[in-house]
Amino acid sequence: MDEPDQNLPRKEAGEFGVYRLVGITAGLVYASWYPFVEWLLPEAVNPLGGRIAISALFVIIVMLSYPLAFFRKHLRILTLAGTWVLTTHYFYLFYLNAAGGPNWSIGAYITIIAITFSMFSRRELLAYSLFVLTLGVVLVAASRGQVAAVFLPGLATILLQANFGMRHRLRLMNDVRESSERFQALFNSAFEGIAVFDRDAIIDANEGLSQIFGFGREELIGRSVLGFFERRSRTILLERMNQDSSNAFETTGIKKDGTRIPIEIRAKKLSYGRRKVRLVSFQDISIKKQVEEERIMFESAQEAVRVRDEFISIASHELNTPLTSMKIQTELTLRQLRKGDARLFDLAKVLAFATQMDRQANRLAKLVNNILDVSRISSGRLVLEQEETDIAALATEVVAGLKEQSLSAGSTVSIRTCARVPVVVDKYRMEQVIMNLVVNALKYGEGSPIFVEVTSDGANAVISVEDQGVGIAPENLDRIFSRFERAISARYISGLGLGLYIARQIVEAHGGSLAVESALGTGSKFVARIPFTRGVGAHV
């Protein structure tokens, strides 16, 4: 059974390409034979008009196949019909030149071989073979047997070989077509968009690339691969795609409708025919990015819940401690009052009671103020009322005010300052910074000496607070400046874990910086730098 339609590409562009090529080639070659015949056989009958007419026939068929649907639909039949007309014309010339020796026989053989190799169906080849044999018989009869001895056997042999060879040729064509279709199916079914480009122009692309960027495949061919990206990033992208490494990198792509999407790109060298080109894989990672963002948000939410729960636990403990002390002292005092115990009104006892209440109230106020400060910082409502302040004098006052607390901690606090270090700051907030740093040193100094120093480096006022305590592990150096964080568990160190966070926020609001130098077992040194700049009413 014949296979006329299975042996040609089914895509319109492929079929048209084959038969247009056959038609143009046949017409040009047949016309080009004229000067060679004139040169080799000057005595031969070789009218130019006939050859031009045959060549024009093929050219007209091919040209009309572009604008006219009829010629496109029947291009295959019309081209094959043209080969029959060409063969008839050549046999006619052969008849006119029957006495010209074997040259015209050789030309006939070449013509027949060329035409049979342009056919892709056994039915077409068989029909053409019978047609040619009929012409051959007519030619031999008309020439009165002059060429019968050689011509017809040779013609029959060529046609027989062509028909036997067709099966093998069709099998090879089918194998090539199936291999090409399998490759194209794999190429198009890849999850990524794939482009093959040479000198920046796309020479092949799969459907995945069309889906990612919204262009049809025909629109992609010949397009610059850099056209999918912003102009400012194209140079570095081309450099990375041309590198030998095939490591993935991310960038932002632009779809046909202008939508921007995150893209992951891989590129490597590829042998494409006889050319060395680049194979580029594009993957839309929008979903991946979204999942990653959702994961980060989820982890952040979990962390926020953990921090909140820990804060509530710590705050409850810290707030409850002074409240419990005040409650106990108040109940004892009320009990004595109800009993009419006159010893309650002893001046020393009254003073001790008032002092204890004042200490606990101050502790409560500080805890509450810290919580309020965090709230103000988070909402951007912490206003700095700046004025020129001598940081050296301010630090001296703070250290003096913490004398009793330093004695309770078993530490001595030494301060060394320049004569005067004036800077424009919020005096109250800067006092809060120095106090938080010194109190932090007292907590973690383990009874070691504390050294406070106020100097100038020319551009900044520099405040350093150094202890010789437990120190801080490297992985905790940044974490200690976060809210509700501390280097040591809250079970061993009291406080909300807000002091260093508030201190850094205030320093940075003044345009400065707060950093720490520390290692486990060697103590810690906190250094705040406040620039010599002026500003009023700054917000955190």
Long-range contacts (C-beta under 8 A, 24 or more apart in sequence): 2-121, 2-122, 2-123, 3-121, 3-122, 3-170, 4-121, 4-122, 4-123, 4-124, 6-174, 7-120, 7-121, 7-170, 7-173, 7-174, 8-76, 8-120, 8-121, 9-177, 12-72, 15-75, 15-76, 16-65, 16-72, 16-75, 18-120, 19-75, 19-76, 19-79, 20-62, 20-65, 20-75, 22-79, 22-83, 22-118, 23-58, 23-59, 23-61, 23-62, 23-75, 23-79, 23-82, 24-58, 24-59, 24-62, 26-58, 26-79, 26-82, 26-83, 26-86, 26-114, 26-115, 26-118, 27-54, 27-55, 27-56, 27-57, 27-58, 27-59, 27-62, 27-82, 28-55, 29-114, 30-54, 30-55, 30-58, 30-86, 31-55, 33-107, 40-103, 41-97, 41-100, 41-103, 43-100, 44-97, 44-100, 44-104, 45-93, 45-96, 45-97, 46-93, 46-97, 50-89, 50-93, 51-89, 54-82, 54-85, 54-86, 54-89, 57-82, 57-85, 58-82, 58-86, 80-119, 80-124, 80-128, 83-115, 83-118, 83-128, 84-128, 84-131, 86-111, 86-115, 87-111, 87-112, 87-115, 87-128, 87-131, 87-132, 87-135, 88-135, 91-135, 91-136, 91-138, 91-139, 94-139, 95-139, 95-142, 95-143, 98-139, 98-143, 98-146, 98-147, 99-146, 102-150, 105-147, 105-150, 105-151, 105-154, 108-151, 108-155, 109-154, 109-155, 109-158, 112-155, 112-158, 112-159, 112-162, 113-158, 113-162, 116-158, 116-159, 116-162, 117-162, 119-166, 120-170, 120-173, 122-163, 122-166, 122-167, 122-170, 125-162, 125-163, 125-166, 126-163, 129-159, 129-162, 129-163, 132-159, 133-159, 191-283, 192-281, 192-282, 192-283, 193-281, 193-282, 193-283, 193-284, 194-279, 194-280, 194-281, 194-282, 195-220, 195-225, 195-279, 195-280, 195-282, 196-270, 196-272, 196-277, 196-278, 196-279, 196-280, 197-225, 197-277, 197-278, 197-280, 198-272, 198-275, 198-277, 198-278, 200-224, 200-225, 200-226, 200-238, 201-225, 203-272, 203-277, 204-272, 208-282, 209-282, 212-253, 212-255, 212-261, 212-263, 212-282, 212-284, 213-253, 213-254, 213-255, 213-256, 213-282, 214-255, 214-256, 214-257, 215-256, 225-280, 228-253, 228-254, 228-263, 228-282, 229-253, 229-254, 230-254, 237-265, 240-265, 240-267, 241-265, 241-267, 241-278, 241-280, 242-267, 242-278, 243-267, 244-269, 250-285, 253-282, 253-284, 261-286, 262-286, 262-288, 262-289, 307-483, 307-484, 310-484, 310-490, 311-483, 311-484, 311-496, 311-497, 313-490, 314-484, 314-490, 314-495, 314-496, 314-497, 315-367, 315-371, 315-496, 317-490, 318-367, 318-494, 318-495, 318-496, 319-364, 319-367, 321-363, 321-494, 322-360, 322-361, 322-363, 322-364, 322-367, 323-360, 323-364, 325-356, 325-360, 326-357, 326-360, 326-361, 329-353, 329-356, 329-357, 367-496, 370-496, 370-498, 370-499, 370-502, 371-496, 371-498, 373-498, 373-502, 374-483, 374-498, 374-501, 374-502, 376-540, 377-502, 377-505, 377-540, 380-539, 380-540, 381-539, 382-505, 382-506, 382-509, 382-539, 382-540, 383-537, 383-538, 383-539, 383-540, 384-425, 384-426, 384-429, 384-506, 384-509, 384-510, 384-535, 384-537, 384-538, 384-539, 384-540, 385-426, 385-428, 385-536, 385-537, 386-424, 386-425, 386-426, 386-510, 386-534, 386-535, 386-536, 386-537, 386-538, 387-424, 387-425, 387-426, 387-427, 388-422, 388-423, 388-424, 389-422, 389-423, 389-424, 389-425, 389-427, 389-430, 390-420, 390-421, 390-422, 391-421, 391-422, 391-423, 391-425, 391-430, 391-454, 391-461, 391-463, 391-530, 392-417, 392-418, 392-419, 392-420, 392-421, 392-454, 393-420, 394-427, 394-430, 394-431, 394-434, 395-434, 395-452, 395-454, 395-463, 397-431, 398-431, 398-434, 398-435, 398-438, 399-438, 399-452, 401-435, 402-435, 402-438, 402-439, 402-442, 405-439, 405-442, 406-442, 406-450, 409-442, 409-443, 409-445, 409-447, 410-447, 411-441, 411-442, 411-445, 411-447, 411-448, 411-449, 411-450, 411-467, 412-449, 412-450, 413-438, 413-442, 413-449, 413-450, 413-451, 413-452, 414-449, 414-450, 414-451, 414-452, 415-451, 415-452, 415-453, 415-454, 416-451, 416-452, 416-453, 416-454, 417-453, 417-454, 417-455, 418-454, 418-455, 418-456, 421-454, 421-455, 421-456, 421-461, 423-461, 423-530, 423-531, 423-532, 424-532, 424-533, 424-534, 424-535, 425-510, 425-530, 426-506, 426-510, 429-506, 429-509, 430-506, 430-510, 430-530, 432-502, 432-503, 432-506, 433-463, 433-502, 433-503, 433-506, 433-507, 433-514, 433-528, 434-463, 434-465, 436-499, 436-500, 436-502, 436-503, 437-463, 437-465, 437-499, 437-500, 437-503, 437-526, 437-528, 438-465, 439-499, 440-465, 440-499, 440-500, 440-526, 441-465, 441-466, 441-467, 441-469, 441-524, 441-526, 442-467, 443-493, 443-494, 443-495, 444-469, 444-470, 444-487, 444-488, 444-493, 444-524, 445-469, 445-523, 446-470, 448-523, 457-529, 459-531, 459-532, 460-512, 460-529, 460-530, 460-531, 460-532, 461-529, 461-530, 461-532, 462-527, 462-528, 462-529, 463-527, 463-528, 463-529, 463-530, 464-525, 464-526, 464-527, 464-528, 465-525, 465-526, 466-523, 466-524, 466-525, 466-526, 467-523, 467-524, 467-525, 468-522, 468-523, 469-523, 469-524, 470-520, 470-521, 470-523, 471-518, 471-519, 471-520, 471-521, 471-522, 471-523, 471-524, 472-516, 472-518, 472-519, 472-520, 472-524, 473-520, 474-519, 477-516, 477-518, 480-516, 481-514, 500-526, 503-528, 505-540, 506-540, 509-538, 509-539, 509-540, 510-538, 511-535
